[in-house]
Amino acid sequence: MNAVVSSLKPERKFGVVVVGVGRAGSVRMRDLQNPHASSAFLNLIGFVSRRDLKCIDEVLQISLEDALSSQEVEVAYICSESTSHEDYIRQFLNAGKHILVEYPMTLSRAAAQDLWELAEQKAGPLEEEQFGFPAFSGISRLTWLVSLFGELSLVSAILEERKEDQYMKMTVCLETENKRPLTWIEEKGPGLKRNRHLSFHFKSGSLENMPDVGVNKNIFLKDQNVFVQKLLGQFSEKELAVEKKRILHCLWLAEEIQKCCC
């Protein structure tokens, strides 16, 4: 992707507004201001926030109404809390803007399907980039599993909570299309680090640790690169359809897991 973007010189820049300036929004603004290959195609116009911040690193705060109505703004990065994603996406799509949104796109498959159809009507890319129920807050891990093993079906799901200890453990048993078992455990609590533990069992043996391929740095920048590739029309219709199917499948799985645990 970087090679594709780097080989092109921008004929014009897409005006961008960042909605929400927490951790994700702040990183997005930093990447837009730094000299990256994909940033050369983007121009940070301003940011939208419920807080009265006036200016951040010389970037001006603008109102939501101005961001929606401005002809200069062509792209919206939705980096607000996940419960507000659907409303912001709908408003910006109706205003004819392209959208990059953090995980999860919405908190239901039906809403995501509706927004995707709206995006297709408006002819603009909708890119999903993470609190709520753990199946949704952990949907990046669920998406990763689907990317590795293909579409999955739900066998069972159990949620254990000890609110007095601020502890939560969700155990999900899944099955691959060829009936192979897969277990996903999401555990949160005081003192627990954000680690990923893997255990794969094959006929020929087991794998308890993935090979060390280095730290996954600049994950926000990487999906900005993909987003710019879409803006430039470098993704085929087939690739976009595969991505849509995968995301909707993951949201459906998350909903089924939530039903099982309630």
N, C-alpha and C positions, 0 to 999 in steps of 0.2 A: 504493500500500500504506500509506504513512504516513497519508494522508488517511483511509483506512478505519479504521485503528487509532485515530487521533487523535479520530475522531468518536464513539468508544465509551468508556464508563466501565467499568473492570473490575468485574464482580460478585464475582470472587474472583481470587486469584493462584495460579499454578502454582509449586509448590516445585521449585527447580532445584539440582542438584549438578553441579559441573564436575570432570571426570576428566582429570587431567593439567594442570599449571600451567606449561608452557613458554610460548613466545611467544603461540601461539593461545589457550591457556587463560587466560593473564594478560589478554589483550585481552577475552576473553569475560567474565571477572569484572568488569573495568572497565565494560563496557557494561551489565552487569546492575545495577551499583551506581549508575550515572548516570541522571539523569531523562530517559530517552528514552521515546517513545510506546509502543513495544513492551515496554520494561522495566516499565512500569506493570502489566503482566499477569503478571509473573514475580517470584519471591521467591528470592533466592540463599540456600540453606540452608547450604552448605559446599562444600568441595572434597576430592577424593581424590587422593593422590599416594603414590608409592613412597618418596619422601623424607620424613623426619620434620621437618615444617615448623611444626607446631602451629597457626599462625595467619598469615594474610596480609591486611593492611589490615582487621583486625578480623573477618575471615571465618575461621571455625574449620575445621580439618582434621578429616574424619571418615573412618572406615574404610570399605572397600568393602562389607563385610558390612552395616554400618549403613545405607549409602546404598541398598543393594538391599532391605533389609527395612523401611525407614522408610515409614510411610504418608504422612508429610509430604512426602517426595520423590516427585514425579510425573514429572519431566523430568531426563534426563541429557545433558549436553554432553560428547561424547567428543572430547578434544583431546590424546590420548596419541600415541605413535609409531604409524605406520600399521600395523605388523605386529601390533599388539595390538587394532586396531579390531574385528575380527570377534568375538573372545572377549568383549570388553566389551559390544558390541551384543547378543550372544546372551544374556548374563547379565541385562542390564537389560530386554530385551524379555520374557524369561521371568518377570521380576519385575513385569511389567505397566507399565513406564515408557515414556514417549515419548522419542524419541532425536533429537538433532542431532549429526551426526558430521562431522568435517573430511574433506577429500579425502585419499586415496581411501577410499571406504566399506570396501572389502575389496581384496585383491590377486588376486581371481579373479571371473569372471562367475558361476560356479556358486555360490560362497559368497554373493554379493550376491543372487542369485535366491532362494536358500534363506532368507536373512534377511528379504527382502521378504515372502515368504510367511508367515514367522513373525510379522512385524509386522501383516500383514492378519488373521491369526488372533487376535492380541492386541488388534486394533482400535486401534492407536496409530500416529501418523505417524512415518515414518522419513525424515529429511531429511539429504541428503548435502551438505555444504558444498563440506597438499598436500605411507627415501626409497625406496630400492629401484630397480627397473628404470626407465629414463627414461620409458617409455611410461606408467607408472603415476604417477611423481612429477610428470610433466607433463600429467596427465590433465585439469587445468583448461583447458589450451590446446586439447587434443583436444575437450573438451566445447564450448569456444567455437567451434571450426571446425564442429562438427556443428550448433550453433545457427545459424550463418551459412548453411551450405550444405546442410543436411539430412543424411540417412544417407549414410555413405561406405563404400567398399569398398577393401581394401588391394591395391595393385599390387606394391610391393616395399618392403623396409626394410633398411637397412645400418647397423651400429653400428661406429664406429671408436673404439678406446680406446688411449691411451698412458698406462698406469698410472704409469710413472716420472715423467711430467709432470703427473699428475692431470688429464688431459684426456680428454674424451668428446664425440663428435659422433654424433648419430643422424639419419639422413636417411630420411624416410618418404614414399613416393609413394602418393597416394591418388586416388580417382576418385569424382566425384559420381554421383548416380543418372542424370543425363543425359550421362554419359561425359566430363565435363570434368576435366582433370588438376589436381591440387592437391598441393603439396609442403610438408611440415612438417619443419623442421630444428630440433633441440634440441641446443644446444652449451653445454658447461660446462668451465671450467678457470680456473686462477689468472689474475687480471687481467681476466676477462670479466665485464662487468656484466650485470645481469638486465634486458636490453633486449628489446623486441619489434620486429622488422623485418618489414614487410609489402610484398609486391609483387603487385598484381593486374593481369592483362593481359586487356583486352577487345577486341572487334572495333573499337571506336571509339577505343582508346588504352589507356594504362597509368596505374595509380595506385600510386605508390611510398610515399605517406604517408597515413595516415588523418587526417581533419580533427581539429583540436585541440578536444576537448570538455571539457578540464580534467582534473585528476587524479581518479582513481577512489578517493575517500576513503571511509572507514568501510564497507569491504566486509563485515566481520564483522557489523556492525550491520544491514546491508541484508538478509543472509540470516536474521538473527534476526527481523526484521520479517516475512519470508515465513513463517518457522516459526510465529510467533505467529498469523499468519493461518490457518495449517493447524490449529493447536490450537483456534481459535475456529470451525472448520468453514466457513471462507470460501473454500475451494478446492473446485471441483466434482470429481466422480469422474472426469470426462473429463480435466481438467487433471492430476490425480494420475496417471492412466494414461499420459498423454503424457510426463510427467516420468520415470516408471519406465522406459518404453521407451527414452527417450534415454540415461539413465544406464547401463542394461544394454547398450545398443548400444556406448557408449563403452568400457565394460569389455571387451566382446568384441573390439573393435578393438585395445585395448591388449594383450590376450592374443595376438592374431594377429601383432601387431608383434613382441612378445617372441619368439614361436616363430620368426619369420623371422630374427631377429638372433642366435639361439643356435646 
